[in-house]
Amino acid sequence: MGQGDVVVGFLGGRTVIIKDKKDARRVYDEHYGSFNDQGLLELHGVEAVHLIDRRKLKVVDAEGRELGIHELAEYFTKFNPEFWVEYLVYSDLRKRGYVLKPISGEGATFALYERGANPDYEPSKYIVYVVREGVKMDFRDLEHISDLARRLRKEPILAIVDRQGDIAYYSVSTVSL
């Protein structure tokens, strides 16, 4: 997407939908979203908020009213109370040049690709678990994270977000003796 090219997305339940085929292709080529069964590009909430922050997307609701970052984040928080924390991690890693794809299930938050990787042709190397500082984790939680990553053949990363929004990244591994 070139400078000044603002794409229009429509709020559609738990996603933002880009209906214009040419705009959808441009956004998808920058590794955002996935195409649904109708051939429309669906953006996860964190992707949409990130693109609004970069001034590449504007989102309108069913009444045609444009939503700002905070309104959209508040909307997605209704479905996921940890939305804002997950967005902070997503945005931080995208700004560092990584490609991420939101995933659901098993507690993992994102599939993380090497810098410069194309998710259409290369598998992700990492799975990222976003954790808010102060949330208790015990060894069973870490064991679950490590086991899942091993089954998926990925390296697990914990992204710990503190109260000020600062993020620390930790790798998780097991040692076989």
Residue, then its C-alpha position, 0 to 999 in steps of 0.5 A: m500500500g503506497q502513501g496516502d492509499v487509505v482502504v475502507g473496511f466494514l465492521g462485520g461481527r468479530t472482523v473487519i471486511i474489505k470488500d473492494k477486490k483490488d484493495a483487498r489484494r493490496v492489503y493481503d500482499e502486505h500479509y494482513g488478513s485472510f480471504n473468506d469463502q466469499g472471497l472477501l478479505e477479513l482482518h482480525g481486530v488487531e490487524a485492523v487497529h494496527l492499520i488504522d494506526r498506520r493510517k492505511l485503513k478506515v473502518v465504518d460501521a453498519e450506519g456508515r460512521e467511521l470508527g477511530i482506534h479507541e472505538l474499534a479497540e473498545y468494540f473488540t474488547k467486548f469479544n476478548p477482554e485481553f484485546w488491547v494487550e494483544y494489540l500492543v504485542y502485535s503492533d510492537l512486533r509488526k513495527r520491528g519488521y515481523v509478520l504475525k498471523p492471529i491464531s485461536g485455540e490452545g491459548a496461543t495468540f499469534a504465529l510469528y514468522e521470520r523477518g522477510a518470510n512470506p506466510d503463503y509459502e513458509p511456515s511460522k517459526y514461533i508461536v507467541y503467547v501474550v500474558r499480562e503482567g500479574v497473571k499467575m502462571d505455574f509450571r503446568d502452564l509452561e509445560h502446556i505451552s512447551d508441549l504444544a509448541r513441540r507438537l506444532r514444531k514451533e518455538p514458544i515465545l512469551a510476551i509479557v506486557d506490564r502495566q505501562g505497556d512495556i513488553a518483554y519477550y521470553s523463549v520457553s524450552t525444555v531440556s531432556l536429560 
